[in-house]
Amino acid sequence: MPELAVVVPFWQGHEVIEGLVASVPLSLPLYLIVDAESKPPSGEWLGTRPLLKVIQLGRRGYFSGAVNAGIKQACADGAEYILILNQDVMLKDGWQDFVYGSLVQYGIAGDGVFGHPAWPNGYVQGTFMAVRRDVIERIGLLNDEDFPLWGATCEYQLRACRAGFSVLPVRDLRCFVHMRGSKKWGKAISLAITQEPEKRPLFLHTPPLVSVVVCCYNYGHYLPDAMASLFAQDWQAFEIIIVDDASTDGSQEIVASYEDAWKGVKIILRSTNGGTAVAFNTGVAAAYGSYITVLSADDWMMPSRLRLMYRAALQYPHNVICDDMIWYKPTGPRVVEMLRVEEPLHELLYRNTMHAGIMYPKKAWIEVGGYPPVMGDGREDWAFNVALARAGWVGKRLAYPLYCYRREGQNRTVRSVLPYEYYLAKMRSLYPDLYAEYDRRNEMGCASCGRRNKTDVLPTQPRSMAQGDPTYVLLEYVGNSYGAMTYWGACTGIPYKAGLSPAYRYVRVAPCDVHTFIESGVFRYVQESQPNSGETAQERAETDQEITTNQEVKGQGAGGKRQEAGGKRQEAGRKHGRRRVAIDAVAGGTGDV
């Protein structure tokens, strides 16, 4: 028979501990873990138990920290089964039969908690929780950082299920009895809440802390990659909500195969296609997490992403968190740094500075009314980001490449044929007051340049070098986009197209727009001729025709995927003191906030 050990976390429970200890057979190893700031129990009964070990913690570990200390010691002493008990219970006849009988089939078994809407099957709580050693060896210890008191065993069960173990929460388990009577909590929890009321939210919350909304439309063949990256996260206190937006290619069957309440995966199959904004709103509305992040079914995440994003969200509670991206193209991966995340609201009005996978509080989504459904054909993240910023939920950059974005010609950004001006017109209709104020300020600021601001009157074609007025200033694009991207003159409101392709590399810009373009870091002054080479700018452009002619780097567009870092990247990295993190290092979870 496997060796069984009993672990009891102890804190100020002197009046009940003797009764519990007396109910444990003398033949079983018993680990009494005394938390810091509590006197250890005393009495003659201690000397009657040869297999009793009393371990005093040097700092507060609360329930989870004390249990972890006991598990470590019990495993070191060779235990195969471990029974975790609250200090205010007593064992009754039949408890050993339950433990040994259950753990033959289940990795975790014990007293169940039922009624939480996120966990319809219930979860085993720490009042009476039996665990097999192979579960501990596979998934580790309790998460004592995020769940020092309540919720730790729920998160532990979730990890165990995602690792492939079965669990058994039992309603009205009758092989033990509470000595706290009708009180809701035991003494340890009640005292902790009373003595540290500021930590009440930390002490009493239950997973999920984060909800990941996965949107799928005809991407079922990519979904296994996305789901595998979620189950591989080194932090698992999240639920997964997959929303299929009425796929037509059989994706709904693939989505349905992932439904599993034990693993915290719920699915929503829409009968009509409403677009990404509606799909995201459907998923967020069904979410129980305090924080939300979305994932396209054709993308995936680095293993440390949710942990680092959640830590950043706690550190900056009034911000939304945006990490860097890794673009995966047939030619290989490339890190895309989101250098403009923290720019002010007005910068968002004409270009999206954050990708779609930001992490934000659910209350922020409620406050702004969700993703605007009018953006059902794209750029819903752009409109949502403007709404967030307008309400004071501004961006905070997490300078690690953690969001993996597949660019194989399949995604909506690449396939979209709708012009930028189409989406800008929608944005203006959503936020007319913001654009009117921006236009008014630009018009006032441009009074000396001799022309009205016309950001609300779009020219039929953006300006490039070939179309440019020769009296304008010639600039060279030095960013990282090969395809033509639209840049708006802050003074004139004129849209200019620029990119690394020869047709758009050189741009003539109105004199009053030059300063803003140079400050962006992706343009530089050029002379009308190149004295060192004898080439004109046009001849140099023709020479560059042979360079990376088959590259495709589209704008951020629908799905929030534009990154215009350009030549400003290195300077910005030095300015903020950011260490460059190798992709494989991030994948190993070595990064920190």
C-alpha positions as CSV (number, residue, x, y, z in Angstrom):
1,M,0.0,0.0,0.0
2,P,1.4,3.4,-0.9
3,E,2.8,5.4,2.0
4,L,0.4,8.1,3.1
5,A,1.4,11.4,4.9
6,V,-0.9,14.0,6.5
7,V,-0.1,17.8,6.1
8,V,-1.8,20.3,8.3
9,P,-1.1,24.1,7.9
10,F,-1.4,25.7,11.4
11,W,-2.0,29.3,12.4
12,Q,-3.4,30.4,15.8
13,G,-5.5,27.2,16.0
14,H,-4.5,26.1,19.5
15,E,-8.0,25.3,20.7
16,V,-8.7,22.8,17.9
17,I,-5.4,21.2,16.8
18,E,-5.3,18.6,19.5
19,G,-8.6,17.1,18.4
20,L,-7.4,16.9,14.8
21,V,-4.1,15.3,15.7
22,A,-5.8,12.7,17.9
23,S,-7.9,11.6,14.9
24,V,-4.8,10.8,12.8
25,P,-3.5,7.3,13.3
26,L,-0.1,7.1,15.1
27,S,1.3,5.0,12.3
28,L,1.1,7.9,9.8
29,P,3.6,10.6,9.3
30,L,2.0,13.9,10.3
31,Y,3.5,17.3,9.3
32,L,2.3,20.3,11.3
33,I,3.4,23.5,9.5
34,V,3.3,26.4,11.8
35,D,3.0,29.7,9.9
36,A,5.1,32.7,11.0
37,E,3.7,35.0,13.7
38,S,1.9,32.0,15.3
39,K,3.1,30.2,18.4
40,P,3.5,26.5,17.9
41,P,1.0,24.2,19.7
42,S,2.1,22.8,23.1
43,G,1.0,20.0,25.4
44,E,1.9,16.6,26.5
45,W,0.1,15.0,23.5
46,L,3.0,16.2,21.3
47,G,5.3,13.7,22.9
48,T,3.0,10.7,22.2
49,R,3.5,10.9,18.4
50,P,6.8,9.6,17.1
51,L,6.1,10.4,13.5
52,L,5.0,14.0,14.1
53,K,7.1,16.8,12.6
54,V,6.5,20.4,13.6
55,I,8.0,22.9,11.1
56,Q,8.0,26.6,11.8
57,L,8.0,29.0,8.8
58,G,10.3,32.0,8.9
59,R,7.8,34.2,7.0
60,R,4.1,34.3,6.4
61,G,3.1,31.6,4.0
62,Y,-0.6,31.6,4.7
63,F,-2.4,28.4,3.7
64,S,-0.7,27.8,0.4
65,G,2.8,28.6,1.6
66,A,2.4,26.3,4.6
67,V,1.0,23.4,2.5
68,N,3.8,23.7,0.0
69,A,6.4,23.4,2.8
70,G,4.6,20.3,4.1
71,I,4.4,18.7,0.6
72,K,8.1,19.3,0.1
73,Q,9.0,17.6,3.3
74,A,6.6,14.7,2.9
75,C,7.8,14.0,-0.6
76,A,11.4,14.2,0.6
77,D,10.5,11.5,3.2
78,G,9.1,9.2,0.5
79,A,5.3,9.8,0.7
80,E,3.3,8.6,-2.3
81,Y,-0.1,9.9,-1.2
82,I,-0.5,13.2,0.7
83,L,-3.7,14.3,2.6
84,I,-4.0,18.0,3.2
85,L,-6.3,19.0,6.1
86,N,-7.5,22.3,7.6
87,Q,-6.6,22.7,11.2
88,D,-10.2,22.8,12.3
89,V,-11.4,19.4,11.1
90,M,-11.4,15.9,12.7
91,L,-11.2,12.7,10.7
92,K,-14.0,10.1,11.0
93,D,-14.3,6.4,10.2
94,G,-13.8,5.5,6.5
95,W,-11.5,8.3,5.5
96,Q,-8.6,6.0,4.7
97,D,-10.8,3.8,2.5
98,F,-11.8,7.0,0.6
99,V,-8.3,8.2,0.2
100,Y,-6.8,4.9,-0.9
101,G,-9.8,4.0,-3.0
102,S,-10.0,7.3,-4.8
103,L,-6.4,7.9,-5.6
104,V,-6.1,4.6,-7.5
105,Q,-8.1,6.4,-10.3
106,Y,-8.0,10.1,-9.6
107,G,-4.9,12.4,-9.2
108,I,-6.8,14.6,-6.7
109,A,-9.9,13.7,-4.6
110,G,-11.6,15.3,-1.6
111,D,-14.2,17.7,-0.2
112,G,-15.9,19.5,-3.1
113,V,-17.0,23.1,-3.6
114,F,-19.9,23.6,-5.9
115,G,-21.9,26.5,-7.2
116,H,-19.1,28.6,-8.9
117,P,-20.4,29.4,-12.4
118,A,-16.9,29.1,-13.9
119,W,-16.5,25.6,-12.5
120,P,-19.8,23.7,-13.0
121,N,-18.2,20.4,-12.0
122,G,-16.9,21.8,-8.7
123,Y,-13.4,21.7,-7.3
124,V,-11.6,20.1,-4.4
125,Q,-10.9,22.4,-1.5
126,G,-8.1,22.3,1.1
127,T,-10.4,21.3,3.9
128,F,-9.8,17.6,2.9
129,M,-7.7,17.2,-0.2
130,A,-5.8,14.0,-1.2
131,V,-3.1,14.2,-3.9
132,R,-1.0,11.6,-5.6
133,R,2.8,12.2,-5.8
134,D,2.9,11.9,-9.6
135,V,0.5,14.9,-9.8
136,I,2.9,16.9,-7.6
137,E,5.9,15.8,-9.7
138,R,4.1,16.8,-12.9
139,I,2.6,20.2,-12.0
140,G,4.5,21.3,-8.9
141,L,3.2,23.1,-5.8
142,L,0.3,25.4,-5.1
143,N,0.4,28.9,-6.5
144,D,1.0,30.7,-3.2
145,E,1.7,34.1,-4.9
146,D,-1.7,34.6,-6.5
147,F,-3.8,32.4,-4.1
148,P,-2.3,32.5,-0.6
149,L,-5.6,31.5,1.1
150,W,-8.7,30.9,-1.0
151,G,-8.7,29.6,-4.6
152,A,-5.3,27.8,-4.5
153,T,-6.8,24.3,-4.7
154,C,-9.1,25.3,-7.5
155,E,-6.2,26.6,-9.6
156,Y,-4.2,23.4,-8.6
157,Q,-7.1,21.2,-9.8
158,L,-7.2,23.2,-13.1
159,R,-3.5,22.6,-13.7
160,A,-3.9,18.9,-12.9
161,C,-6.8,18.5,-15.4
162,R,-4.9,20.4,-18.1
163,A,-2.0,18.0,-17.5
164,G,-4.2,15.0,-18.1
165,F,-5.2,13.9,-14.6
166,S,-8.7,13.1,-13.4
167,V,-10.1,14.7,-10.2
168,L,-12.9,13.9,-7.8
169,P,-14.6,16.7,-5.9
170,V,-17.3,15.1,-3.6
171,R,-20.4,16.8,-2.3
172,D,-21.0,16.4,1.4
173,L,-18.0,14.2,2.0
174,R,-18.8,12.4,5.3
175,C,-15.4,11.1,6.4
176,F,-14.5,14.2,8.3
177,V,-16.2,16.9,10.4
178,H,-15.7,20.6,10.9
179,M,-15.0,21.9,14.4
180,R,-15.8,25.5,13.4
181,G,-19.6,25.0,13.6
182,S,-21.7,27.2,11.4
183,K,-19.0,29.7,10.7
184,K,-18.3,30.4,7.0
185,W,-14.5,30.3,7.4
186,G,-12.0,28.7,9.8
187,K,-10.0,30.8,12.2
188,A,-7.0,31.2,10.0
189,I,-8.9,32.9,7.2
190,S,-11.1,35.0,9.5
191,L,-8.1,36.3,11.4
192,A,-6.2,37.1,8.2
193,I,-9.1,39.1,6.7
194,T,-9.5,41.0,10.0
195,Q,-5.8,41.7,10.5
196,E,-5.0,42.5,6.8
197,P,-8.2,43.9,5.3
198,E,-6.4,45.5,2.4
199,K,-5.5,42.0,1.2
200,R,-9.1,40.8,1.2
201,P,-9.4,40.7,-2.6
202,L,-6.1,38.6,-2.7
203,F,-7.2,36.3,0.0
204,L,-10.7,35.5,-1.2
205,H,-10.6,35.4,-5.0
206,T,-11.0,32.2,-7.1
207,P,-9.8,31.5,-10.6
208,P,-10.2,32.5,-13.3
209,L,-8.2,35.7,-12.9
210,V,-7.9,36.1,-16.6
211,S,-10.2,35.1,-19.5
212,V,-8.7,34.4,-22.9
213,V,-11.2,34.9,-25.7
214,V,-10.3,33.0,-28.8
215,C,-12.1,34.1,-32.0
216,C,-12.4,31.6,-34.8
217,Y,-13.9,32.0,-38.3
218,N,-12.8,29.3,-40.7
219,Y,-9.5,28.9,-38.8
220,G,-10.2,25.5,-37.2
221,H,-7.1,24.0,-38.8
222,Y,-5.0,26.5,-36.9
223,L,-6.8,26.2,-33.6
224,P,-4.7,23.3,-32.2
225,D,-1.6,25.5,-32.3
226,A,-3.4,28.3,-30.4
227,M,-4.8,25.9,-27.8
228,A,-1.5,24.1,-27.3
229,S,0.2,27.4,-26.6
230,L,-2.5,28.2,-23.9
231,F,-2.2,24.8,-22.2
232,A,1.6,25.3,-22.2
233,Q,1.5,28.6,-20.3
234,D,3.7,28.6,-17.2
235,W,0.8,30.3,-15.3
236,Q,-2.7,28.7,-15.5
237,A,-5.1,30.8,-13.6
238,F,-7.2,31.5,-16.7
239,E,-10.3,30.2,-18.5
240,I,-10.5,29.8,-22.3
241,I,-13.6,30.9,-24.2
242,I,-13.7,29.9,-27.9
243,V,-16.2,31.8,-30.0
244,D,-16.8,30.5,-33.5
245,D,-18.4,33.1,-35.6
246,A,-20.5,30.8,-37.8
247,S,-17.6,29.2,-39.7
248,T,-18.5,27.6,-43.0
249,D,-15.6,25.2,-43.4
250,G,-16.1,22.6,-40.6
251,S,-14.3,24.7,-38.0
252,Q,-17.3,24.5,-35.6
253,E,-16.7,20.7,-35.2
254,I,-13.1,21.3,-34.3
255,V,-14.1,24.1,-31.9
256,A,-16.6,21.8,-30.2
257,S,-14.0,19.1,-29.6
258,Y,-12.2,21.4,-27.2
259,E,-15.2,22.0,-24.8
260,D,-14.1,20.7,-21.4
261,A,-15.4,22.2,-18.1
262,W,-12.7,20.4,-16.2
263,K,-10.0,22.2,-18.2
264,G,-11.8,25.6,-18.0
265,V,-12.6,25.6,-21.8
266,K,-16.1,26.8,-22.8
267,I,-17.3,27.2,-26.4
268,I,-19.8,29.5,-28.0
269,L,-21.1,28.6,-31.5
270,R,-22.7,31.5,-33.2
271,S,-25.4,30.7,-35.8
272,T,-24.8,33.9,-37.8
273,N,-21.6,35.7,-38.7
274,G,-21.4,39.0,-36.9
275,G,-17.8,39.9,-37.5
276,T,-14.8,40.0,-35.1
277,A,-16.2,42.8,-32.9
278,V,-19.4,40.9,-32.2
279,A,-17.5,37.7,-31.6
280,F,-15.1,39.3,-29.2
281,N,-18.1,41.0,-27.3
282,T,-19.8,37.6,-27.1
283,G,-16.8,36.0,-25.5
284,V,-16.0,38.8,-23.1
285,A,-19.7,38.9,-22.0
286,A,-19.4,35.3,-21.0
287,A,-16.1,35.7,-19.2
288,Y,-15.6,35.4,-15.4
289,G,-12.0,36.7,-15.3
290,S,-11.2,40.1,-14.0
291,Y,-8.8,40.6,-16.9
292,I,-9.4,39.9,-20.6
293,T,-7.1,39.2,-23.5
294,V,-8.1,38.0,-27.0
295,L,-6.3,35.6,-29.3
296,S,-7.0,35.0,-33.0
297,A,-7.4,31.3,-33.7
298,D,-4.5,31.4,-36.2
299,D,-2.1,33.0,-33.7
300,W,-0.5,31.7,-30.5
301,M,1.5,32.8,-27.4
302,M,4.9,32.3,-25.8
303,P,4.7,30.2,-22.6
304,S,5.4,33.1,-20.2
305,R,3.0,35.5,-21.8
306,L,-0.1,35.4,-19.6
307,R,2.0,35.4,-16.4
308,L,4.0,38.5,-17.4
309,M,0.9,40.3,-18.8
310,Y,-1.0,39.6,-15.6
311,R,1.9,40.8,-13.4
312,A,2.1,44.0,-15.5
313,A,-1.7,44.5,-15.2
314,L,-1.4,44.3,-11.5
315,Q,1.5,46.7,-11.4
316,Y,-0.3,49.2,-13.6
317,P,-4.0,48.9,-12.7
318,H,-5.2,51.9,-14.6
319,N,-3.5,50.9,-17.9
320,V,-4.0,48.3,-20.6
321,I,-1.0,46.1,-21.3
322,C,0.4,45.6,-24.8
323,D,3.4,43.4,-25.4
324,D,5.7,43.1,-28.4
325,M,5.0,40.6,-31.2
326,I,6.8,38.0,-33.2
327,W,5.7,37.8,-36.8
328,Y,6.0,34.3,-38.3
329,K,6.3,34.4,-42.0
330,P,7.4,31.6,-44.4
331,T,10.8,33.3,-44.4
332,G,11.1,33.1,-40.7
333,P,10.3,34.9,-37.5
334,R,10.8,38.7,-36.9
335,V,10.3,40.6,-33.6
336,V,8.0,43.6,-34.0
337,E,8.5,46.1,-31.2
338,M,5.4,48.1,-30.2
339,L,7.2,51.4,-29.5
340,R,4.2,53.7,-29.7
341,V,1.9,52.0,-27.2
342,E,2.3,54.8,-24.6
343,E,1.7,57.7,-27.0
344,P,-1.2,60.0,-26.2
345,L,-4.8,59.6,-27.4
346,H,-4.5,61.9,-30.5
347,E,-1.8,59.6,-31.9
348,L,-4.4,56.8,-31.9
349,L,-6.9,58.7,-34.1
350,Y,-5.0,58.1,-37.3
351,R,-3.0,55.0,-36.6
352,N,-3.4,52.0,-34.2
353,T,-0.5,51.8,-31.8
354,M,-1.5,48.6,-30.0
355,H,-2.2,45.1,-31.4
356,A,-5.5,43.3,-30.7
357,G,-4.1,41.0,-28.0
358,I,-3.9,43.6,-25.2
359,M,-4.8,42.7,-21.7
360,Y,-7.4,44.9,-20.1
361,P,-9.7,44.8,-17.1
362,K,-13.2,43.6,-17.9
363,K,-14.6,46.6,-16.1
364,A,-12.9,48.7,-18.8
365,W,-14.7,46.8,-21.5
366,I,-18.0,47.4,-19.6
367,E,-17.2,51.1,-19.2
368,V,-16.6,51.8,-22.9
369,G,-19.4,49.5,-24.2
370,G,-17.2,46.8,-25.7
371,Y,-15.9,46.6,-29.3
372,P,-17.9,48.7,-31.7
373,P,-20.1,46.3,-33.8
374,V,-20.0,48.8,-36.7
375,M,-16.3,47.7,-37.2
376,G,-17.4,44.2,-38.0
377,D,-15.4,44.1,-41.2
378,G,-12.1,45.1,-39.5
379,R,-10.2,47.5,-37.3
380,E,-12.4,46.7,-34.3
381,D,-9.3,46.8,-32.1
382,W,-8.4,50.3,-33.3
383,A,-11.8,51.6,-32.5
384,F,-11.8,49.8,-29.1
385,N,-8.3,51.1,-28.3
386,V,-9.5,54.7,-28.9
387,A,-12.5,54.1,-26.7
388,L,-10.3,52.8,-23.9
389,A,-7.9,55.7,-24.2
390,R,-10.7,58.2,-24.2
391,A,-12.0,56.7,-20.9
392,G,-8.5,56.9,-19.4
393,W,-7.4,53.3,-20.0
394,V,-4.1,54.2,-21.8
395,G,-1.5,51.7,-23.0
396,K,1.5,50.4,-21.1
397,R,4.1,48.6,-23.1
398,L,5.5,45.3,-21.9
399,A,8.8,45.1,-23.8
400,Y,8.9,41.4,-24.4
401,P,7.9,39.6,-27.7
402,L,5.2,37.3,-26.4
403,Y,2.3,37.4,-28.9
404,C,3.0,35.2,-32.0
405,Y,1.3,36.4,-35.1
406,R,1.0,34.1,-38.1
407,R,1.5,35.9,-41.4
408,E,1.1,33.4,-44.2
409,G,-1.4,35.3,-46.4
410,Q,-4.3,33.7,-44.5
411,N,-5.2,36.5,-42.1
412,R,-7.7,39.3,-42.5
413,T,-5.1,42.0,-42.5
414,V,-3.4,40.6,-45.6
415,R,-6.6,39.7,-47.4
416,S,-8.5,42.9,-46.7
417,V,-9.1,45.0,-49.8
418,L,-10.9,47.8,-48.1
419,P,-8.8,51.1,-48.1
420,Y,-7.6,52.9,-45.0
421,E,-9.9,55.8,-45.8
422,Y,-12.9,53.5,-45.5
423,Y,-12.0,52.6,-41.9
424,L,-11.1,56.2,-41.1
425,A,-14.5,57.4,-42.1
426,K,-16.0,54.8,-39.7
427,M,-13.7,56.0,-37.0
428,R,-14.8,59.6,-37.6
429,S,-18.5,58.6,-37.3
430,L,-17.8,56.8,-34.0
431,Y,-15.8,59.6,-32.4
432,P,-16.8,62.8,-34.2
433,D,-16.0,65.0,-31.2
434,L,-12.4,63.6,-30.9
435,Y,-11.6,64.1,-34.6
436,A,-13.3,67.6,-34.6
437,E,-11.1,68.7,-31.7
438,Y,-8.0,67.2,-33.3
439,D,-8.8,69.0,-36.5
440,R,-9.4,72.3,-34.7
441,R,-6.1,72.2,-32.9
442,N,-4.2,71.3,-36.1
443,E,-5.9,74.2,-37.9
444,M,-4.9,76.6,-35.2
445,G,-1.3,75.2,-35.1
446,C,-1.0,75.5,-38.9
447,A,-2.1,79.1,-39.2
448,S,1.4,80.2,-40.2
449,C,1.8,77.7,-43.0
450,G,-0.8,79.4,-45.3
451,R,-3.3,76.6,-45.8
452,R,-6.3,75.2,-44.0
453,N,-6.2,71.9,-42.2
454,K,-8.2,69.4,-44.2
455,T,-8.0,66.2,-42.3
456,D,-11.8,65.9,-42.7
457,V,-11.5,66.2,-46.5
458,L,-9.6,63.2,-47.9
459,P,-7.7,63.6,-51.2
460,T,-8.5,61.0,-53.7
461,Q,-5.0,59.6,-53.8
462,P,-2.2,59.8,-51.2
463,R,1.0,61.5,-52.2
464,S,4.1,59.6,-53.2
465,M,7.3,60.8,-54.8
466,A,5.9,60.4,-58.3
467,Q,2.8,62.4,-57.4
468,G,4.5,65.0,-55.2
469,D,4.7,68.7,-55.6
470,P,8.4,69.6,-56.4
471,T,8.2,72.6,-54.1
472,Y,7.7,70.2,-51.2
473,V,10.6,68.7,-49.0
474,L,12.0,65.4,-50.1
475,L,12.1,62.7,-47.4
476,E,13.3,59.1,-47.4
477,Y,11.3,56.4,-45.6
478,V,13.6,54.4,-43.3
479,G,11.1,52.3,-41.5
480,N,10.6,48.5,-41.8
481,S,7.5,48.3,-44.0
482,Y,8.0,47.1,-47.6
483,G,4.4,47.7,-48.6
484,A,3.0,51.2,-48.9
485,M,1.6,52.6,-45.7
486,T,-0.4,55.8,-45.2
487,Y,1.0,58.6,-43.0
488,W,-1.1,61.7,-42.3
489,G,0.3,65.2,-42.3
490,A,-0.4,66.6,-38.8
491,C,-0.6,70.1,-40.3
492,T,-2.2,69.7,-43.7
493,G,-4.2,66.5,-43.1
494,I,-2.7,65.2,-46.4
495,P,-2.2,61.4,-46.5
496,Y,1.2,60.3,-47.8
497,K,2.1,56.8,-48.9
498,A,5.6,55.5,-48.0
499,G,7.4,52.2,-47.8
500,L,10.6,50.4,-48.7
501,S,9.5,49.5,-52.2
502,P,11.1,51.8,-54.8
503,A,7.7,53.4,-55.8
504,Y,7.2,54.7,-52.3
505,R,10.6,55.0,-50.7
506,Y,10.9,58.8,-51.4
507,V,8.1,61.1,-50.5
508,R,7.6,64.8,-51.0
509,V,6.0,66.4,-47.9
510,A,4.5,69.8,-47.3
511,P,6.9,72.1,-45.4
512,C,4.6,72.4,-42.3
513,D,4.3,68.6,-42.1
514,V,8.1,67.9,-42.2
515,H,8.8,68.3,-38.5
516,T,6.2,65.7,-37.5
517,F,7.5,63.2,-40.0
518,I,11.1,63.6,-38.9
519,E,10.1,63.2,-35.3
520,S,8.3,60.0,-36.0
521,G,11.7,58.3,-36.5
522,V,10.9,56.6,-39.8
523,F,11.7,59.4,-42.2
524,R,14.9,61.4,-42.8
525,Y,16.0,64.3,-45.0
526,V,17.6,63.6,-48.4
527,Q,19.3,65.7,-50.9
528,E,18.0,66.0,-54.4
529,S,21.1,64.2,-55.6
530,Q,23.5,61.9,-53.9
531,P,27.0,63.5,-54.1
532,N,28.9,60.4,-53.0
533,S,27.4,58.1,-55.6
534,G,26.4,60.4,-58.4
535,E,22.9,59.0,-58.3
536,T,19.7,61.0,-58.1
537,A,17.1,59.9,-55.6
538,Q,15.0,58.4,-58.4
539,E,18.0,56.5,-59.8
540,R,18.7,55.2,-56.3
541,A,15.1,54.0,-56.0
542,E,15.5,52.1,-59.2
543,T,18.7,50.5,-58.0
544,D,16.8,49.4,-54.9
545,Q,14.3,47.5,-57.0
546,E,16.3,44.3,-56.6
547,I,16.3,44.4,-52.8
548,T,13.7,42.2,-51.0
549,T,11.3,42.5,-53.9
550,N,9.2,39.5,-52.7
551,Q,8.7,40.8,-49.1
552,E,5.3,41.6,-47.9
553,V,4.8,43.7,-44.8
554,K,1.3,45.1,-44.6
555,G,0.1,47.8,-42.3
556,Q,-1.4,47.0,-38.9
557,G,-4.9,47.2,-40.3
558,A,-7.8,45.0,-39.2
559,G,-6.7,43.1,-36.2
560,G,-4.4,45.8,-35.0
561,K,-1.2,44.6,-36.6
562,R,0.8,47.6,-37.8
563,Q,4.2,48.4,-36.3
564,E,6.0,51.4,-37.6
565,A,9.1,51.3,-35.4
566,G,11.7,52.1,-38.1
567,G,15.0,53.8,-37.4
568,K,13.8,55.0,-34.0
569,R,14.0,51.5,-32.6
570,Q,17.6,51.4,-31.3
571,E,17.4,54.9,-29.9
572,A,14.1,54.2,-28.1
573,G,15.6,51.0,-26.7
574,R,18.6,52.9,-25.3
575,K,16.4,55.6,-23.9
576,H,14.2,53.3,-21.9
577,G,17.1,51.0,-20.9
578,R,15.5,48.0,-22.3
579,R,17.5,44.8,-22.5
580,R,16.9,42.9,-25.7
581,V,15.5,39.5,-24.9
582,A,16.1,36.6,-27.2
583,I,13.0,34.7,-28.4
584,D,14.2,31.4,-26.9
585,A,14.9,33.1,-23.6
586,V,11.3,34.5,-23.4
587,A,10.0,31.1,-24.4
588,G,11.7,29.6,-21.4
589,G,10.0,32.0,-19.1
590,T,13.1,33.8,-18.0
591,G,11.7,37.3,-18.5
592,D,10.4,39.6,-15.8
593,V,8.3,42.7,-15.7
